[in-house]
């Protein structure tokens, strides 16, 4: 058995994921995990699939043959293992006026502290009253017990001040009622 990541970009249309799931099943694949979504009217997705070694090339060709698919890449997954169980999930949410550099600066603060991103979602929207373009990003990182969250908070406070963002960290231990609910991006 082999575990592969099937990445694709296609014209978004109803039934695309159903067709992809059928192709995976027809080739004896087991759909393990996926991340998919619509980006600017285009469908982009990645699926972790486990299947017999000799079926990988046929699966790749069948996905390429799907209608409206523009890009397909099938690569070997390094591991099907999940994140280190000793790592606690920490959610970082950044919201502010849209501007270049937000993702770079927030992710740099995370990377500089050895934090790997498990999930990252971002979106833009119009502010309700002013109509200004807002940017919102949510990152979920795995933090080992020895990670200094105070240092992370200080670094993100600097980014927040520099870019005029609201950046919040939820490590599951903050009982501060001012925290409120962390928004979920869909």
N, C-alpha and C positions, 0 to 999 in steps of 0.2 A: 504494500500500500504506500501511496505517496500523498503528501499534502501540498496543494498548490493554491496560489492566489490568482483568481481570474479577475482582471480589471477590465472595465469597458466604459466607453463613452458612446452615447447614441442619441439620436433624436428622441426626445421624450414622447411617449405615447402610452395609452392604456394597454395593458397586457404584456409589456416588455419583460417585467420580472417573472410573470407566469411562464413565458416562453423560455427564459433563461433557466428557471427551475426545472422545466420539462427536459431541456437539453442535458442538464446536470444529471437528472434521474435516468434518462435514456442511456447515458454512458456509465451507469453504475456508480455515480458519484454521491457522496454524502455531504450535504450542505451543512457546514459547521458554524460559520459566522458570516456576517455581512455588514457593510456600511454602504448605504446608497442614498441618493438624493438628487434633487433637481437644482442645477446651478445655471442661472441665466437662460432658462429654457432648454437646457441640455441635461440629459440624464447621465450621471456618473456613478459608478458603483464598483465595489470590490467584494468578492466572495471567497471565503476560505473553503476549499473543497478537498475531500479525501477520496481517492479512487485508485484503481489498479494502475501501476506504472505504464503498462502498455496501452492504456486508454487516454492518456494525457493529450497526445497529439490529435486524436480524433475529437476529443472534447474541444480543444482549441479551434479546430477547423469548424466544428458545428456552431460555436458561438460566433465566429466570424461570418457565418452564413445567415445569421439572424437579420431580419429586415431592419434597416435604418441604423445599423451598428457601424460606427466610424472607426473606432480604435479598440483593439483587443490585445491584451498581453496576459500570458499565462506564465507565471514564475514559480519556482519552487519556494515553498514557505520554509523558513529556517527552523521553525518549531510550531507545533500546534498547542504548546503549553500556554497557560494563562500567566498573568503577571505574578511576580513574587508574592506569595501569600503573606509575607511579613510586611509588605508595603500597604500602608493605609491610604485610601483614596482621599485626595484633597482637591476641592473644586475652587477654581479661580475664575471670577467673573469680572470682565472689564466692559464698561459702558461709557460712551462719550461721543462728542462730535466727531464724525468721520474725518480721518486725515491719514496721510501716508505714515507708516512707521509703527502703528499700534501693535500689529502682530509681531513685528521684529523685536520691539523693545520688551514686550511682555514675555515672549518665549525666550528671549536672551536671559532675562532675570531667572527664569526657571532652569534653563540649561546650565547657567553659571553655577547653580547650586546642585547640579547633578540630578535634577528631576526630569524624568522622561514623561512625555505626554502620552496618555492612554487614549484620550478622546479630545478632539478639538472641533468646535462648531462656531461659526461666525455668520453674522447677517447684518444687513443694513436696513434701515427703515426711516420713514419721515417722522420727525418729532410731532406730537399731537398739536401743540399750540404754535410753535414757530415755523414748522415745516422744514427745519434744518435736517440734514442727513445725519442720523445717528448710527454708530457702529456698536455692535455688541458681540463679545466673544466669550465663550465658556470653555475652559480647559480642565480636564480631569487628569491629575498626575498621581503617580504612585510615590508616596514618601516613606522611606525607611524610618525606623524609630529614631535614628541618630541625626535626622535632618533637622536643622535649626529653622523652625518656622518663624521665629522672631526676625532672623536675618532676612528671610524671604519677604516678610511683611515690610521691613525697612526698605528693601530694594524696590518692591512694588509701590510703596509710598512715593519713592523718588520718581518712578515712571509716571505715577498718577499725577504728581505735581508738574512734571515736565510737559506732559501731553494733555493736562486738564481732563483726566478721566476719573471715574468712580471705579475703583478696583477693590473687590472684596475677596476674602479667602474664607472658605468653609472647610475646616478639618474635622467637623463632626463633634468637636468638643467645646465650641463657643456657645455658651448659654446666654449670651448678650441679647436681650429682647430687641435691641436696636438693629440687629442683623437682619431680621425679616427672612422671608423665603428667597432662596436663590432661584432665579428664573431658569426654566428649562427651555432650551432651544429645541425646536423640532425639526 
